[in-house]
Amino acid sequence: MADRKHTKEILTVLLLCVLWYIVSSSNNVIGKTLLNEFPYPMTMTMVQLLSITVFSGPLFNLWGIRKYVDISWKYYFTLIVPLAFGKFIASVFSHVSIWKVPVSYAHTVKATMPLFTVILSRILMKEKQTIKVYFSLIPIITGVAIATITEISFDVIGLISALVATMGFSLMNIFSKKVLYDTNVHHLRLLHILGRLALLMFLPVWVFVDMFHLLKDDSVQYHDYRVIGLLIMDGVLNWLQNIIAFSVLSLVTPLTYAVANASKRIFVIAVSLFILGNPVTGPNIFGMLLAIFGVLFYNKAKYDAKQAEKKQTLLPYSQKSWQDRTGYTVLQNGINDEQFKKPSNSFVINGTIVNGSNNNSFISNSKASNSNLLFV
């Protein structure tokens, strides 16, 4: 029975991953095709935010996802509003990047997200990494550099836009974790909140920037149902991609998710090269693969560091470490054999046997470091 349940879980994850890869690659190919015919990345972003706002509410209510979250106005304006701003900006620049450069190159540049995450976590959270994590950044930087030098369709605006989008998504990842930890909001509900808020915040910006240009652009034909259809498809696919990604994350370990995400990037690059047919060279492909290998190496290094810190934090301390950390002494002299017969998970303080089996028996002095495991 247990084996059957385990097999069912594995098949569910595999099915979701296949759907994720297909939806993500389709979303990128349609997005590139649409931007070639309809060069308005901000409008595409607004359609995606509208899709999140319209589709998420009814579906999440149907799934029984908690609707209301007790968030103070101060916290809302301090973290939620900046997150919504970041989501909009990162999405716009992401669309600009795939508009200006091939999808394959844009996704290779986005492999630099671990680099931005390490730098921003160090600046904002004072978080230090292990040597292994720092070394894992070398193949990422090298791979992106090789892909950039050998990219036939290179464009400076496309490169900068991809880097800005990647930095924006890195900031969102860091602060989204904090919001999820602080408020206990469901991750899908947070997606809905950010999408709706970003839509409301930037609707006036879109009106003054894109809408007026659209009205003056004679090349845009409003009866062209192909463009309208592609816009709707892009919005729906982007929404589905978010839902499936969060669903996979909820079913597997962070390391498995990271590997699946890196594999998805390879799949997207391969599909875009095959369908869109943008020219590539051997060194260009080598750079892409090296960058993605670096991402896998980075995620493994982060996972190892987290596991090591978790063991250091949660495992029982030896008798010597208890003495070192608490200043207590286990008295053996003057205690007869009957008194000293105690469970293996207990210790003696001033001749009294204390049971150490309770989880609340963890004692540390005021000098013990209070490590923040949230952003590891």
C-alpha positions, -999 to +999 in steps of 0.1 A: +000+000+000+028+024+009+047+015-023+016+022-044+012+056-027+049+064-033+046+054-069+015+076-073+034+106-058+063+101-082+040+098-112+022+130-101+055+149-099+066+136-132+034+146-149+035+181-134+071+185-145+062+175-181+033+200-180+056+226-165+082+222-193+056+222-221+037+253-207+069+272-200+085+266-234+052+274-251+049+306-231+084+317-242+079+308-278+045+325-280+059+355-261+088+359-286+065+355-316+041+381-302+068+406-294+081+404-330+047+414-342+035+435-313+066+453-296+048+464-265+064+445-235+045+466-209+012+457-224+021+420-224+030+424-187-003+440-179-022+412-197-003+386-176-011+405-144-047+407-155-047+369-160-033+363-125-060+386-110-090+372-129-082+335-129-066+331-095-095+343-073-121+318-083-097+289-087-081+295-053-115+298-036-125+265-052-093+249-038-101+263-004-069+284-001-072+308+028-084+341+015-078+367+042-044+374+058-039+395+089-013+420+076-008+454+092-008+485+069+027+493+079+039+458+069+018+460+037+035+492+026+069+482+038+071+448+020+040+439+000+039+471-021+077+470-030+072+433-039+044+442-063+066+469-078+094+445-082+071+419-099+060+445-125+095+458-132+111+424-134+083+411-157+086+441-181+124+438-184+120+401-189+097+407-219+122+434-232+150+409-230+132+382-251+121+409-275+157+421-281+176+388-280+168+352-286+150+332-259+179+308-256+203+337-248+179+354-224+174+322-204+212+317-203+216+352-188+189+345-163+210+316-150+230+344-132+202+345-106+223+327-080+250+353-084+225+381-077+210+361-048+244+357-031+254+393-035+220+407-024+217+383+005+251+394+017+242+432+013+207+431+027+207+401+051+245+400+060+243+363+050+276+345+044+279+315+022+302+285+022+333+283+000+316+256-020+287+280-028+311+308-039+330+283-061+298+272-078+293+308-091+324+305-113+309+281-140+278+303-141+297+335-147+321+318-172+292+301-191+272+334-194+304+352-205+311+326-233+275+327-244+276+365-246+308+366-266+296+340-290+260+352-293+253+360-330+222+381-323+237+400-294+220+432-283+232+454-254+196+464-244+186+428-244+215+418-221+209+447-197+172+440-196+178+403-188+202+412-160+178+437-145+149+412-147+171+386-130+181+409-103+145+418-098+134+382-095+163+376-071+150+404-048+115+390-050+127+356-040+145+369-010+117+391+003+089+367-007+105+341+017+104+367+044+067+376+038+058+339+037+076+333+070+063+364+087+026+362+077+021+325+071+002+334+039-003+307+013+023+310-015-004+309-042-024+336-023+007+358-022+010+354-060-026+366-063-021+395-040+011+407-058-005+403-093-036+422-083-017+450-066+008+453-094-021+456-119-038+484-099-005+502-093+007+503-129-026+507-148-021+545-149+015+540-160+004+517-188-023+542-199+002+570-203+031+550-217+017+522-239-020+529-245-014+564-261+014+549-283-009+521-293-036+546-303-011+565-325+005+534-340-009+529-374+008+495-377-014+481-350-047+467-364-072+461-336-092+437-358-061+414-360-074+385-339-041+368-342-023+393-320-053+394-296-053+356-294-015+355-288-019+380-260-046+360-243-026+327-247+005+343-233-014+356-202-031+322-196+002+302-201+021+325-178-006+321-151-005+283-155+033+282-154+032+300-120+005+276-106+024+244-118+057+257-105+043+263-070+025+229-071+058+211-079+076+231-052+050+220-026+055+183-035+093+179-037+124+190-018+140+223-026+170+205-042+147+184-064+128+216-074+161+233-083+172+204-105+137+203-122+139+241-127+174+239-143+162+210-165+132+231-175+156+259-186+175+234-208+141+223-223+130+259-230+163+267-247+162+235-268+126+241-278+132+277-287+162+268-308+142+241-326+110+261-332+123+297-336+154+286-354+178+313-342+213+305-353+238+292-327+274+281-327+291+253-308+309+276-283+275+293-278+258+260-268+288+252-246+284+285-227+247+278-222+253+243-208+282+255-186+260+282-170+232+257-164+256+232-149+268+260-126+232+265-114+229+228-106+262+229-087+251+260-069+218+245-057+236+213-046+261+235-026+233+255-010+215+223-001+246+208+015+252+240+035+216+241+047+217+204+058+250+209+076+236+239+095+203+221+102+223+192+118+244+216+138+213+233+151+190+203+157+211+174+167+217+167+204+249+180+219+275+158+234+281+160+272+312+181+265+294+206+243+266+210+269+293+219+295+310+243+271+278+261+261+259+262+294+286+263+320+269+234+338+290+205+352+280+169+352+289+157+387+300+122+390+321+123+422+301+116+453+273+099+434+269+062+439+262+038+411+224+036+417+222+074+416+241+076+384+220+051+366+201+075+343+188+074+308+213+080+281+195+112+270+197+128+304+224+147+324+231+156+360+231+191+374+241+195+411+235+158+417+200+158+401+192+137+371+174+158+345+157+141+316+168+155+282+142+140+261+119+170+260+124+192+230+122+222+253+153+211+272+176+228+247+195+253+267+220+278+254+237+308+270+232+344+260+263+343+238+251+316+216+247+327+180+211+332+167+215+320+131+188+330+107+180+299+086+152+317+067+172+327+036+196+297+035 
